[in-house]
Amino acid sequence: MIPKKVKPRLSKLSIVTLVLVLLFSGLIIAQWSCSGSGKGNNGSDSASKPPTAGSGSGITPAISGNVPTEVNIPNPDSNAVNNRPAFDVFSWQTFIALCWPVDTAKRGVPLTPDDPNTMLKMTNSTPVVWTSYKNQWDLFGQGNNTPSAWNSWADPVNLCTNQPVKHVFGSAKSDMLPGEGNESLSVPLIDQRKNYALYEIRYNEVQYNFIVNNSLYFSKNLYNYQKANGGAVTMPISNKTTQGSILIKAAWKHITPQDDPSRYYIINEIVYDPVTKKCTKEMMGLVGLHIAQKVDQFGEWVWSSFEQVDNVPGAANAKAPYTFNNGTNVPSTTNHGFANKPTSKVLNPDSASRVPVQVVRLNEIPTTPSVNNTVDINKIYQAALSGTWLKYYQLVITQWPSNAGQFKQFTQNGIYPADCGGAFPVNNCVNVTMETYFQNMNDAAGAGGNSCMSCHYQAPNTDFSWSLQLRSH
C-alpha cells in the first residue's frame, strides 16, 4: 500500500519562531541597503561611535614599487560603497610605491621595484620616490625664469644660498610659497609641542613636464592654452602601461625629544622654514599625505589620503602622546572637530605664546562595506608591512568618481557631485592635518566643501588643480 502524503504542520511555537526570524532578517536587509549613506556621508556611521570592522578577506597586498595605473575592480557594483575595497587597495598600492626607496641618481624612479625586500628592509629615513618629485617652489617660485629640467637639483632662483634645498615648506597646503600661510584657505595648525605643522606640494614627472613644456606657469600662456583647448586644461591621464599625472600634498611635524622618531617617516636635512624664513637643518616627521592621481577611466582623479596613526586618538595602534590632541576631552571640540583655532593667519615667531590646537576626528574612517572596508584594509596592509615604518600610517579616505562619464565644468554651471563624475563619498572626506577646520560641512561652506573633489572641482578650468590656477603668474 502506498502511504498517503501527510501535510506538514507547524506548532504555534514554530510559527512564532519563524516570524521572528523573518523580522530579524528584514532588519538586517534594511540595514545593509542603507550602508554607505551614513550620517557623515562618507559611507560609514557617525564619528561618535568607535569604529567597528568585519574581517578582511581575499586581499593579498602586493609589495611593489610600481605605481598602479589602473583601478582593478573585480566585480563592479552599482552601489559605490561595494566598490570601496578596490579603490582602497589602489590607494594602499599607490602609497607603497610612492614611499618606495628611490634611485638617488634619478628623480621619481624606484630602486629595484620588483624586489619586496627593497621596501621591507628600508629604514624610516631612506629617501623615497615621492620626496624626489619636484616641489611647488621648483615650478612656481622661479619668477620669469624657466623652471629647471626634471633631473636637475639646481633652480634658477634658490631660497638657500649656495646649497640646494629639497623641502620648501609653507604653513598651508594650498597657497604656500614663501611669505604665504593659511592651512587649506584657513589659519595655521599648531601641534601639542607648540610647533606649526608645515606643508609642501609635489608633482610627478608627467605633470611637471606637461606644465613646463607648455609654459603654463605663466598666466598668459595658461589663458592662451585654455582658449585653444576648449576653455580648459586637461592633464595627462594614465593608461595600462603609462603613469598619469600625480599630485602630492604632505604635512610634516617637528620631531622633538618627546616624540618617538621610529613611528614616523623622517627627514633630517636642510629645509626652508616659513616661520624663521631661514634654511636650517631640521628633523621632521610625516603626519599626513594626500595623493591625487589621474587614472585611466577616472578623469576626475582618484583621491587618497593617509595619516600617521598618532595624530589624534582612535587608531587601534595609536600611541600617546598625540601630535594634535592632548589626550583629554578638554577643551571641548563640540561638533567642529577642533578647539583653540588660531585667530590670525600671521605666524607667531614666539613658540612659548602659541596655543596648541585640540583636534579630534569628526568623520570616522569608513567601516562599510561589512567586509574589506577601509578599517579592515588598513589592518591587512599594516600587517604585511609590520617590519617597516608604514605600519604607523593609515588610509583615512579614498574618494573617486563613481560615474566618471558625467562631467560638466563648474564654470559652465556644473553641479557637484553629479557633474563631477558622481563623486563618492560626496562629503566629509578630510584629513585632520590638512582640513582640520573643515571637518564639519557647515564650517567648510565657504571653502568649497569638505571633500577633495568638491573643493578641487571649483578650480576654474585647470583640471582640478588649484596650484596651477592660483600660482601661475
N, C-alpha and C positions, 0 to 999 in steps of 0.2 A: 504493500500500500504506500502511495506517495503522500507524505505528510503535508498537511495544509500549511500555507505560509502564514506565519504569525506576525502581525504588525507590531513593531517595537513600541513600547510605551515608556514615557519618561515620568519619573516620580516628580512630585512637587519640588523637592529639594533640587533635583537635576535641572528643572526648568529655571528655578531662581538662579542657580549657578551659571547656567548658560547666558541668561540675561545680563548678569554682572560682567561676565567675560566680554560679551559684545559691547557693553557700555564702556568698559575699560579700553577695549581695542579702539573704539571710536575716539576716545580722548587722545590716545597715542597718535592716531592718524591725524587728528586735528592739530596736535602739537607739531607733528612733522611738516604738515602743509604750511604752517606759519613760520617754520625755521628759516632764518635768513632775512627776516624783516624786523628784527629785534628793536628795542626801544632806541638804540643808538644808531639804527640804520646802517650798521656795519656787518650785518649778518650774524649778530650774536646778541645776547641779552644785555641788560643794563649793567654798568660797571659796579653797581652797588653789591652785586653778587660775586663771590670768589669764582675764578674760572674753573670749570669742571670739564673734563675731556673724556672722550672714549679712549680706545686704544688704537694706535696706528697699525695699519695693515697693508701688506703688499707693496711697500715702498722700500727700495734699496738705494741709499744715497750713492751717487757716483762721485768719487773723489777725483776731480778732473780740473785742469787749468784752462780748459777750453770754454769760453763764454758761449752758452746756448744761444742759438739764433732763431729758434722756433719754440713755441709752447706745445708740448706733446699732451693732447687731451684724448686719452684712450676712448672714452665714451661721452662725447659731448651731450650736455643736458640743457633743456630749455630753461630749467631753474638754475640761474647763475651760481647759486651757493654750492651746488653739487659739482661745479667745475673748479671750485676754490682749490682743492688739493693739487690739481695740475699747475695752477698759477703759483701756488706757494712752493711747490717743488722747483719750478722755474726760478723763483726768487732766490731760493737757497743755492741752487746750482750756479746762478749768476754771482751771488755773494762769494761763494767758494772760489770761483775762477778769478774774480777781481781781487780777492785777498791772497791770491797765489804768489809765491816768490817770483819776482821779476828778474829777467835777464838785465842786469845793471848796465849793459852796453847798449840796450835797445829799449826805448820807451814803449810801454804798453805790451811788451812781449813776455809771456810767461816762460819760466825756466822749466824745461822738461815737463810739459803739461800733462803727459800721459803716464807719468810715474807718481802714484799716490804718495810715495814716501817723500817726495819733494815738499808736499804740504804737511804731512804728518810729522816730519822731523824739523820743521822750521821753528824759529823762536818767535816770541811776540814783538820783536823789533826788526825782523827781517824785512828789507824793502819789498813792497808788494806792487802788483800791477797797477792798481788804481792811483796810488800815490805818485806814480811816474807820469800820469796824464798831465797835460798842460792845464795851468790854472787860470783863474779869472784875470789875474794881472798880466800873464803872458799874452792873453788875447785882447783885452780891452784897456790895458793900462799903458799902452805904448804911444799914446799921443798920435802924431801924424806919421809915425814910423810904421813900416810893415812888420807885423809880428814875426818872430824868428821861426825858422823851419822846425818841423816836428821833432827831429832828433837833437836839436840844439838846446843847450842849457844856458845860453847867454842871450839875454834880452837886450834890445836897443836901449831901453830905459830900465835901469836896475835900481831897486829900492835900497839895496845893501851895497855900500861902496866896496869895490874890488873883490866881491865874493858873491857867487850865485846863491839865491835863496829858493828853496824848494816849496816852502809853505808861506804864502802871503795871507794872513788871517784878517778877517773882519769880525765885527761884533754882531753880525747878522748873516742870514743865509740867502738874502736876496741882493739888496744894494750894498755890496761890501768891498768896494775898492777903498784903499786907504783914505781916511777922512770921513767915511760914512759909517753909520751904525744904527741899525734897528732890526732886531730879530724878527724875521718874517713880517716886515712892514709894521712892527711894533717897537717895544723897548727891549733893551738887552736882558739877558738871563744871567743871574748871579747864583753861583753854587753855594753849598753849605760851608765852604772854606773861604767864602767872600771873594772868589775869583770869577771873572767873567767867562762864560762859555764863549769859545771862539769858533769861527766858521770859515769854510772855503768851498769853492765850486771848481769842478774839473771837467774836462772834455776829452773824450777818446779821440784817437787819430782821425776817424771817419768824420766826426762832427767838426773838429778843429780845422782840418784841411778844407772842408766844404765852406766854412765861414771865411777862412783866409784866402782861398783860391778865388772866391767871388768878392773879396774885399768888403764883406758885409759888416765889418767892424766900423765902417764909415756910414753914417746915417744916410747920406746922399746915395751911396751905392745900394744900400738896403732898400730905399724907396724905389730906385730905378729897377732893381731886381724884382720887387713885388709887382711893379707896374707891368713888367714884361712877362710875368708868370701868373696871370690871372688874379693879381692882387695879393698874393701870399707866397711865403717861403715854405718849401717842403723839404725837410731834412732827409738825408739818405736813410733808407729802411733796410733791414736785414733780409736775406734770403736763406736758403738751406745751407749754403756754404760760406756766406759773407756776412761779417758783422755789420750792424747798422749803427746809427748814432746812439751814443751813451752819454748821459749827463750824470755827474756825481755831485752830491752836496753832503759835506761832512761836518759834524760837530765834535769839538775837542774840549777837554778839560786840562787844567794844570795838574800834574801829579805832585802831591805834597807828601810829607813824611807820614801823614795819617792814612794814606792810600796804600793798597796792595798792588804794585805795578803788574804783578803776574796775571791779574784779572783783566788786563786791558791790552789792546794793540797799542804800542807806544812808539813815539819818535823821540829822539834826543839829539836835536840838531839846531842849526841856525834857522830862526823863523822871524817873520815880521809881526810884531805885537802891536795892534792898533791902540792899546791903552798907553803904552810908553812911547809909541811911534818910533821904536828902535828895532834893530835887528840883533837879537840875542839868542844864545843857546838855551833852549827850554826843553824840559821833558813834558810831553803832552800825551794824554790818553784819549783814544777814540770813544765817544759816547753815543754817537748817532750817525747813521749813513742812509741817505736817500739814493736810490738808483732808478733812473728813468731810461728805458731802452725802447727805441723804435723798432718794433718786431714785426716780422712777416705776418700779414693778415691783421695786424693790430696797429693801424696807422696813428691812433690817438695815444700811442705809447703804452707800455706796461710799467707800473709804478710800484716799487718795492721799498719798504722802509724797515731798517734794523736799528736796534738799540742795545747798549750794554745793559746787562741784567741788574746792575746795582744802581741804576739811575733813580728809581723810586721803588717802594715796596710792591710786592706782588708776584714776582717771578719765583718759580719753585726753587731755583738755585741762587737766588739773590742773597747778598750778604751785607749787613750793616757794617760801618756807617754808609748811608746812601749819599749819592752825589747831589741830588736836588730835593732831598726830604730829610727832616731832622729826626725821623723815626717816631714821631708822636703825631697826635691829631691837633696840635696847637702850633700855629694859628689855624683856624678852620679855613678850608678851601671852598666851602659851601658847594654850589653846583657849577663852579668855574674850572676846577682842576688846579688852581693856584691861589696863593696869597702872597702878600708883600711885593706885589708887582712894582717895579721902579716907576717913578713919576716922570722921569726925563729920559730922553734918548741920549743925552750927553753923558759920556763916560766919565766916571769919577776916579781920578788917579789915586785917591786915598782909600786903600783897601779896608782900613780899620773902620771907616764910617759907612761902608756898604752894608746893606741888609740882605741876607740870603733870601732867595725866593723859595717858598714852600710849594712843592709840586706833587700832585698825585696823578694817576692815570684815570681819566674820566671815562674813556671808552675802552672797554676791555679788549684784549686780544681775542679774535674770533674763536668760538667754540662750536661752530657749525661748519659743515655737516657733522653728524654724530660720530663718524669715524673719519680719521685723517683730516681733522680741522687744523687750524694754524697752531694751536697749542700742542696737538699730537705731533705734527710735523716738526715743530721746534725740538721736541724730545728726541725724535728719531735722528735728526741731524746732529744735535748736541752729543748724543751717544756715539755716533760714528766719528765725531771729531773730538772725543773726550781727552785725547792726548795733546790737544792744541788750544790756543787762546780763543778760538772761535766758539768753544763751548760756553763762553761767557757772554755770548750775543744771542739775541732772539729777533725773529721776524715779528713785527707788530701789525703789519697790514700789507696786503697786496691789493692794488686797485687796477682794473683793466676795463677796456671797452667790451661790453657783452654783446653789442650789435654794431660792430666796427664799420659796417657799410653805411650807417645812418650818421652823416656828418654835415653840418652847416656851420660856416664861420660865425663866431659870436658877433662880429661886426656886420653880419648880414641877417640880423635878427634871429640867430640861432638860440635855442633854449636848452639850458642844462637841466637834466642829464641826457634827454632824448637825442638832441642834435650833437652831443659829444660822444657819439658811439654807444649810447646806453651805458654810461659809467656805472660800474659796480665795484664795491658798495657805493651808494650815492653820496653819503656824507660821513662825517666823523672818522675820517682816515687821517690820523695825525700822529706825529712823533713828538713825544713830550719835550725833546731837546730843541726842536725846531719850530713847532707850532704850539708852544707852551700856553700862550694866551688865547688860542683859538680852539680849544678843545670843546667848548660849548658853542653850538651853532649860533646862538644869539650874539656871543662875543665876536664871532667871525663874520657877522652880517655885512660889515663894511669893508671886508678884506677879500672878497671873492669866494667866501665859503670856507668850510673846514675840511676840504679834501684836496689832494694833489690835482686831480683833474678839474674840479670846479674852479680852482684858482688859476691854473695854467691855461684853461680854456679861454680865459679873458685876455690873454696876451695877444694883442691885435695882429693877426696875420703873420706871426712869426713861428708857427708850428709849435705852440705851447711853450715857447722859450721867452721867459721874462728877461733873462740875461741879454739876449740879442735885442729885444725891444728897448730895454732901459739903458744898456751900456754902449750901444753903437753911438758914435759921436761925430 
